[in-house]
Amino acid sequence: MPSPTSLSRQGATLASLAAVVAALLLLTACSTGSADPVAKDTAGGSAGTTRSSESPTKSTPTHDPAPPPKAGTCRQLSFGAIGRYSDQTATVDCGKPHTALTFAVEQLPEDVAFDGVDVGNDAVQEKASLQCRAAFAQYIGGSAATRALSRLSVTYFVPTQQDFDAGSRWVRCDVIALQSARILASLPETVKGFNATDEALDDFGVCSRGEPGTSGALLVMCNQDHDYRALTALRLGADDADYPGQQAVGADGQQRCDDYISETLGLGGGYTYAWTYPSLDDWDAGQRFGFCWNKTGS
């Protein structure tokens, strides 16, 4: 979840306006489908990691490129790997624990991936990200709100500069799961369509240790120890809408959260919840959801 601003209430009494903080995801995440997206151009949202700013050294195509990756293969990636342009981690048996599943292999179009361009070029990276985010939404299933609430996200890799210069133009799209800030979790046994299942958010939903949006908060998967669970993601505007302003995303959004909590849980004011929402910068980066959290203490 990118840099949320937080409002917290106990019952129906406004408690505080917490500081704006950086809380990692686009995914991807980013409208990738995660509360704190990991796609390198975000987060996604994702929130997120960024590619190295160093431009790869161009090489003369004097070798045959490595074979392209295959969809349906699995890898045991570390969190650090997802910040790199390219990845050559060996595949593992998908029947054993793994942290990444290649669900699609796309091709970069010629208008951005032409001879002589760096793989770190902004246009190359943006196109790779867009291709994998679109494929991810179709593959993982569920609504945009469910994807925003899920710790399942998407990352991507392109060929090494040497292989790119030798003609490779593929984009590898991987599903990953964010266990916590810098730790990846093993993926569920069946990933395709997972966010359309009833149990999608039981373990892989987004929860928080500490009050969401405060400096001590840590976003985690809900199968980890936590104090708050994000119950719903409320859309605050269309993808092409201008930032609706502080009143709409803050106080008005919090009232929607209050209404949702009381109607859904039927607690009649005996509850503690928090509301986090996108800043203007988050909005410009594509974040359109605010998150409504209920204190669980578990």
GUTI-176621 format. One line per field, with one value per residue (C-alpha): residue in three letters; chain; x, y, z. Coordinates in Angstrom, 2 decimals, decimal comma. Layout:
residues N
aa: [Ala; ...] $
ch: [A; ...] $
east: [X; ...] $
north: [Y; ...] $
up: [Z; ...] $
***
This chain:
residues 298
aa: [Met; Pro; Ser; Pro; Thr; Ser; Leu; Ser; Arg; Gln; Gly; Ala; Thr; Leu; Ala; Ser; Leu; Ala; Ala; Val; Val; Ala; Ala; Leu; Leu; Leu; Leu; Thr; Ala; Cys; Ser; Thr; Gly; Ser; Ala; Asp; Pro; Val; Ala; Lys; Asp; Thr; Ala; Gly; Gly; Ser; Ala; Gly; Thr; Thr; Arg; Ser; Ser; Glu; Ser; Pro; Thr; Lys; Ser; Thr; Pro; Thr; His; Asp; Pro; Ala; Pro; Pro; Pro; Lys; Ala; Gly; Thr; Cys; Arg; Gln; Leu; Ser; Phe; Gly; Ala; Ile; Gly; Arg; Tyr; Ser; Asp; Gln; Thr; Ala; Thr; Val; Asp; Cys; Gly; Lys; Pro; His; Thr; Ala; Leu; Thr; Phe; Ala; Val; Glu; Gln; Leu; Pro; Glu; Asp; Val; Ala; Phe; Asp; Gly; Val; Asp; Val; Gly; Asn; Asp; Ala; Val; Gln; Glu; Lys; Ala; Ser; Leu; Gln; Cys; Arg; Ala; Ala; Phe; Ala; Gln; Tyr; Ile; Gly; Gly; Ser; Ala; Ala; Thr; Arg; Ala; Leu; Ser; Arg; Leu; Ser; Val; Thr; Tyr; Phe; Val; Pro; Thr; Gln; Gln; Asp; Phe; Asp; Ala; Gly; Ser; Arg; Trp; Val; Arg; Cys; Asp; Val; Ile; Ala; Leu; Gln; Ser; Ala; Arg; Ile; Leu; Ala; Ser; Leu; Pro; Glu; Thr; Val; Lys; Gly; Phe; Asn; Ala; Thr; Asp; Glu; Ala; Leu; Asp; Asp; Phe; Gly; Val; Cys; Ser; Arg; Gly; Glu; Pro; Gly; Thr; Ser; Gly; Ala; Leu; Leu; Val; Met; Cys; Asn; Gln; Asp; His; Asp; Tyr; Arg; Ala; Leu; Thr; Ala; Leu; Arg; Leu; Gly; Ala; Asp; Asp; Ala; Asp; Tyr; Pro; Gly; Gln; Gln; Ala; Val; Gly; Ala; Asp; Gly; Gln; Gln; Arg; Cys; Asp; Asp; Tyr; Ile; Ser; Glu; Thr; Leu; Gly; Leu; Gly; Gly; Gly; Tyr; Thr; Tyr; Ala; Trp; Thr; Tyr; Pro; Ser; Leu; Asp; Asp; Trp; Asp; Ala; Gly; Gln; Arg; Phe; Gly; Phe; Cys; Trp; Asn; Lys; Thr; Gly; Ser] $
ch: [A; A; A; A; A; A; A; A; A; A; A; A; A; A; A; A; A; A; A; A; A; A; A; A; A; A; A; A; A; A; A; A; A; A; A; A; A; A; A; A; A; A; A; A; A; A; A; A; A; A; A; A; A; A; A; A; A; A; A; A; A; A; A; A; A; A; A; A; A; A; A; A; A; A; A; A; A; A; A; A; A; A; A; A; A; A; A; A; A; A; A; A; A; A; A; A; A; A; A; A; A; A; A; A; A; A; A; A; A; A; A; A; A; A; A; A; A; A; A; A; A; A; A; A; A; A; A; A; A; A; A; A; A; A; A; A; A; A; A; A; A; A; A; A; A; A; A; A; A; A; A; A; A; A; A; A; A; A; A; A; A; A; A; A; A; A; A; A; A; A; A; A; A; A; A; A; A; A; A; A; A; A; A; A; A; A; A; A; A; A; A; A; A; A; A; A; A; A; A; A; A; A; A; A; A; A; A; A; A; A; A; A; A; A; A; A; A; A; A; A; A; A; A; A; A; A; A; A; A; A; A; A; A; A; A; A; A; A; A; A; A; A; A; A; A; A; A; A; A; A; A; A; A; A; A; A; A; A; A; A; A; A; A; A; A; A; A; A; A; A; A; A; A; A; A; A; A; A; A; A; A; A; A; A; A; A; A; A; A; A; A; A; A; A; A; A; A; A] $
east: [0,00; 1,69; 2,32; -1,10; -2,53; -4,44; -7,44; -8,33; -11,57; -12,83; -16,55; -17,83; -15,31; -12,53; -9,23; -6,37; -4,91; -1,73; 1,36; 1,87; 4,28; 5,88; 4,46; 6,09; 2,98; 1,82; 2,43; 2,52; 1,52; -0,28; -3,39; -1,45; -3,65; -1,76; -2,10; 1,55; 2,38; 5,94; 6,20; 9,39; 7,71; 5,54; 4,37; 1,21; 0,53; 2,03; 3,94; 7,43; 10,84; 12,67; 15,03; 18,68; 19,25; 22,44; 22,11; 23,28; 26,36; 25,51; 27,09; 27,78; 25,55; 28,27; 26,40; 23,13; 20,68; 19,54; 16,22; 13,18; 11,44; 8,40; 5,02; 4,14; 7,64; 8,46; 11,39; 12,54; 13,16; 14,37; 12,90; 16,12; 15,75; 12,56; 14,36; 16,54; 15,93; 16,81; 16,77; 18,49; 17,42; 17,06; 13,56; 12,36; 9,72; 6,33; 5,19; 7,63; 7,52; 8,33; 7,99; 7,47; 5,40; 5,89; 2,29; 2,88; 5,65; 4,94; 6,81; 7,95; 6,70; 9,15; 8,28; 9,97; 12,29; 14,56; 18,22; 20,52; 18,11; 18,98; 16,77; 16,56; 15,02; 11,87; 9,70; 10,86; 10,24; 6,83; 5,65; 6,91; 5,09; 1,83; 1,87; 2,37; -0,15; -2,82; -2,00; -1,97; -5,50; -6,79; -4,77; -5,33; -9,04; -11,22; -12,38; -10,07; -10,89; -9,94; -6,67; -5,96; -6,53; -4,38; -0,70; -0,40; 1,26; 3,14; 6,71; 8,48; 11,87; 13,37; 16,39; 19,92; 21,37; 23,56; 20,59; 18,48; 21,20; 21,21; 17,49; 15,56; 12,43; 10,47; 9,00; 8,67; 5,65; 5,80; 3,26; 4,77; 3,37; 4,55; 4,74; 6,05; 8,12; 11,12; 10,15; 8,41; 6,04; 5,49; 2,64; -0,63; -0,81; -3,19; -2,55; -4,64; -7,99; -7,02; -8,43; -11,84; -12,06; -13,81; -10,56; -8,52; -7,98; -7,99; -4,20; -3,12; -5,08; -3,31; -3,02; -1,00; 1,11; 0,46; -2,04; -2,08; -0,52; 1,62; 5,39; 5,53; 3,10; 4,23; 2,08; 1,98; 0,00; -2,94; -1,52; 1,14; 0,65; -1,25; -3,35; -5,53; -7,06; -8,06; -11,72; -12,43; -10,88; -13,13; -12,66; -12,22; -12,34; -12,14; -8,78; -8,91; -10,29; -8,46; -7,53; -10,84; -9,28; -8,52; -12,15; -13,28; -10,44; -10,08; -13,19; -15,75; -13,85; -13,64; -17,39; -17,81; -15,44; -17,38; -20,63; -19,11; -17,70; -20,92; -23,13; -20,87; -19,91; -23,02; -21,05; -23,07; -20,04; -18,07; -15,12; -11,79; -10,93; -8,55; -8,90; -5,89; -6,13; -3,89; -2,01; -1,88; 1,41; -0,14; -3,09; -0,79; 0,93; -2,39; -3,68; -7,49; -8,43; -8,66; -8,42; -10,81; -9,19; -10,70; -8,68; -8,50; -5,72; -4,78] $
north: [0,00; 3,23; 5,90; 5,84; 8,58; 7,13; 8,02; 5,87; 5,67; 3,85; 3,27; 6,39; 8,81; 10,28; 9,47; 10,83; 11,83; 9,79; 10,86; 10,02; 7,11; 4,85; 1,34; -0,43; -2,24; -2,98; -4,76; -4,43; -3,63; -0,51; -1,69; -4,94; -6,32; -5,89; -3,51; -2,81; -3,77; -5,02; -4,43; -2,46; 0,56; 1,07; 0,35; -2,62; -0,51; -1,88; 0,24; -1,19; -2,06; -0,23; -1,38; -0,46; 3,02; 1,94; 1,56; -1,88; -1,94; -2,56; -5,67; -6,82; -9,77; -12,42; -15,33; -17,20; -15,94; -18,23; -20,02; -17,95; -18,79; -21,04; -20,36; -22,81; -22,99; -22,20; -20,64; -20,00; -16,25; -13,97; -10,51; -8,96; -10,70; -8,87; -5,52; -6,60; -6,17; -9,79; -13,05; -16,33; -18,28; -21,97; -23,47; -25,85; -28,54; -26,78; -29,57; -28,30; -24,93; -22,02; -18,24; -17,45; -18,90; -17,80; -17,52; -15,74; -14,93; -11,84; -10,22; -6,61; -4,65; -3,33; 0,30; 0,13; -2,88; -2,13; -2,73; -0,61; 0,21; -0,55; -3,04; -0,45; 2,12; 3,64; 2,73; -0,89; -1,16; 0,53; -1,73; -4,86; -3,78; -3,02; -6,33; -8,36; -6,39; -6,95; -10,65; -10,94; -9,56; -12,18; -15,01; -14,44; -13,59; -11,79; -8,19; -5,17; -4,66; -8,25; -7,91; -4,71; -6,57; -9,55; -10,06; -11,95; -9,63; -9,60; -8,90; -9,15; -9,75; -9,05; -10,64; -9,72; -6,92; -9,43; -11,63; -8,59; -7,39; -10,90; -10,65; -11,77; -9,66; -11,70; -10,53; -13,05; -12,43; -14,02; -14,27; -13,67; -13,36; -10,69; -12,23; -8,99; -5,97; -7,79; -11,46; -13,54; -16,36; -19,72; -19,63; -21,59; -24,95; -23,59; -20,00; -19,55; -18,02; -17,96; -14,49; -15,62; -18,29; -17,91; -18,39; -15,92; -13,46; -15,85; -16,27; -14,10; -10,97; -7,84; -7,31; -4,92; -5,20; -1,89; 0,76; 1,02; 4,20; 4,90; 4,79; 1,53; -0,39; -3,40; -4,88; -8,68; -11,59; -12,39; -15,78; -13,85; -12,24; -8,97; -6,31; -5,11; -6,74; -4,86; -5,82; -4,00; -1,74; 1,16; 2,67; 6,44; 7,29; 6,02; 5,23; 8,43; 10,65; 13,60; 13,45; 14,05; 16,08; 15,64; 15,83; 13,08; 10,66; 11,52; 12,38; 11,23; 8,01; 7,40; 7,76; 5,12; 2,89; 3,53; 2,62; -0,51; -1,72; -1,16; -2,69; -5,66; -6,52; -5,21; -4,06; -0,94; 1,25; -1,21; -1,53; 0,06; 0,65; 2,59; 4,15; 4,60; 6,39; 7,54; 10,80; 12,92; 11,25; 7,81; 8,84; 10,00; 6,59; 4,82; 4,03; 4,35; 2,45; 3,35; 0,55; -0,04; -1,89; -3,57; -4,12; -7,85; -8,22; -11,60] $
up: [0,00; -1,06; 1,55; 3,20; 5,32; 8,22; 10,31; 13,30; 15,25; 18,30; 18,15; 16,47; 18,02; 15,90; 17,56; 15,47; 12,15; 11,85; 9,92; 6,27; 6,09; 3,55; 3,92; 0,98; -2,74; -7,07; -7,03; -8,74; -6,86; -7,79; -9,50; -9,90; -7,22; -4,04; -1,20; -1,55; -5,06; -5,89; -9,60; -10,10; -11,66; -8,59; -6,05; -6,84; -5,97; -4,06; -3,03; -3,95; -5,11; -7,88; -10,58; -10,37; -11,78; -13,55; -17,31; -18,45; -20,66; -24,30; -25,76; -29,28; -30,27; -30,52; -28,91; -29,07; -26,44; -23,63; -24,21; -23,21; -19,93; -19,92; -18,36; -15,61; -14,12; -10,49; -8,65; -5,12; -5,40; -2,63; -2,11; -3,41; -6,76; -7,65; -7,79; -10,71; -14,43; -15,17; -13,26; -14,01; -10,93; -11,69; -11,74; -9,02; -8,82; -8,57; -6,27; -3,63; -1,80; -4,10; -3,96; -7,65; -10,47; -14,06; -15,27; -18,58; -21,03; -23,12; -26,02; -26,05; -29,10; -31,64; -30,98; -27,55; -27,87; -30,81; -31,49; -29,37; -26,54; -22,92; -21,09; -18,32; -20,65; -19,12; -22,11; -22,01; -18,29; -18,45; -21,27; -19,46; -16,31; -18,12; -19,98; -16,81; -14,77; -17,41; -17,63; -13,83; -13,44; -15,86; -14,34; -10,63; -10,93; -8,43; -8,39; -8,42; -4,73; -3,88; -5,76; -3,83; -0,55; -1,50; -0,73; -4,02; -6,48; -9,76; -10,75; -14,09; -15,68; -19,10; -20,81; -19,82; -21,92; -23,74; -24,66; -25,56; -27,95; -29,45; -30,20; -27,11; -26,50; -23,92; -20,62; -17,79; -15,55; -12,08; -9,27; -5,83; -2,29; 0,17; 3,63; 5,12; 4,16; 2,67; 2,83; 0,18; 1,16; -0,46; -2,95; -2,60; -4,35; -7,00; -8,02; -11,17; -10,22; -6,54; -5,87; -7,08; -4,35; -1,00; 0,91; -1,16; 1,71; 4,68; 4,72; 1,81; 2,76; 3,98; 7,74; 9,88; 12,99; 14,66; 13,62; 9,82; 8,47; 11,56; 11,66; 13,61; 11,42; 9,37; 6,63; 6,71; 5,35; 7,57; 8,53; 10,46; 13,89; 13,40; 15,11; 12,22; 9,16; 6,02; 5,62; 2,39; -0,23; -1,21; -4,66; -4,49; -8,18; -11,74; -13,29; -15,35; -12,56; -11,03; -7,35; -5,52; -2,73; 0,96; 2,09; -0,27; 0,41; 4,10; 6,10; 3,52; 2,92; 6,63; 6,95; 4,26; 6,22; 9,45; 7,71; 6,21; 9,54; 11,48; 8,78; 8,14; 11,70; 13,40; 16,40; 17,13; 17,79; 19,92; 17,58; 16,67; 13,07; 10,84; 7,41; 5,10; 1,79; -1,07; -1,12; -4,28; -5,24; -4,73; -6,88; -9,65; -9,43; -10,04; -6,55; -6,42; -3,26; 0,40; 2,97; 5,83; 8,75; 11,78; 14,95; 15,60; 18,16; 16,73] $
***
